[in-house]
Amino acid sequence: MCLIVVGWHAHPDYPLVVAANRDEFLARPAVPAHWWTDAPELLAGRDLEAGGTWMGLSRGGRFAALTNYRDPTRHRPGAPSRGTLVRDCLTGTDDAEQRLRLVAEVSAQYAAFNLLVSDGRLLGIHESTTGSVRLLEPGVYGLSNHVLDTPWPKVELARERFTAALARLPDADAFLGLLRDDEPAPDHHLPETGVSADWERWLSPAFIRAPGYGTRCSTLILQDRDGKVTFREWTWNERGEFASEVTHRFNTAVSG
């Protein structure tokens, strides 16, 4: 994923709300969210190149999602796929903090990343660039290709619009609107992450259209206080146009 906004116990009726965009090279094959045949408890999209995933849920109420950290100097050719970390978090049985500490012990083997994990009771994050593991208090959090809540324009705007959308639940249309925002940030607000000025512009909105790269899918997760989950995912084609949609509904053992 390249933009994740999480509402953790930020709404009285929905303890977990997630709105996220996955940005990836257009040529990299993937399939939309589905229940995996080789891990039947896991609901997630799948990267067909390395076999892992970028975000998913388990029937038991676990949640995990990962973003890359944008810094060309940290590129690690031949490093293992970070998507396997998400899969292992979802299929594990330990609590969120224990899992994140296990990941932190090996994270130097991977290209830089941020990993959000919830066991249904706790939500935490590991940032491989800082080495930190921390549990998150109730609130709204934004994560892109830097550390949590870095004040990039798209992160700040997405958090603001997400907070407004929470107040409109169960009407969820506003969440898709914030994920489809393709307005680039003004040049004087662009971050400097080591890529060219053109790429900083292309990567600055929530919804990305760039040469050979872009937002491949958008996801909305709603878990209510009774443990009922709605997982909606929209897939976009190489022009950023609607291609398909899937919706999964199920009950977890977790309640708010």
Order of alpha helices (4+ residues) and beta strands (2+ residues): beta-beta-beta-beta-beta-beta-alpha-alpha-beta-beta-beta-beta-alpha-alpha-alpha-beta-beta-beta-beta
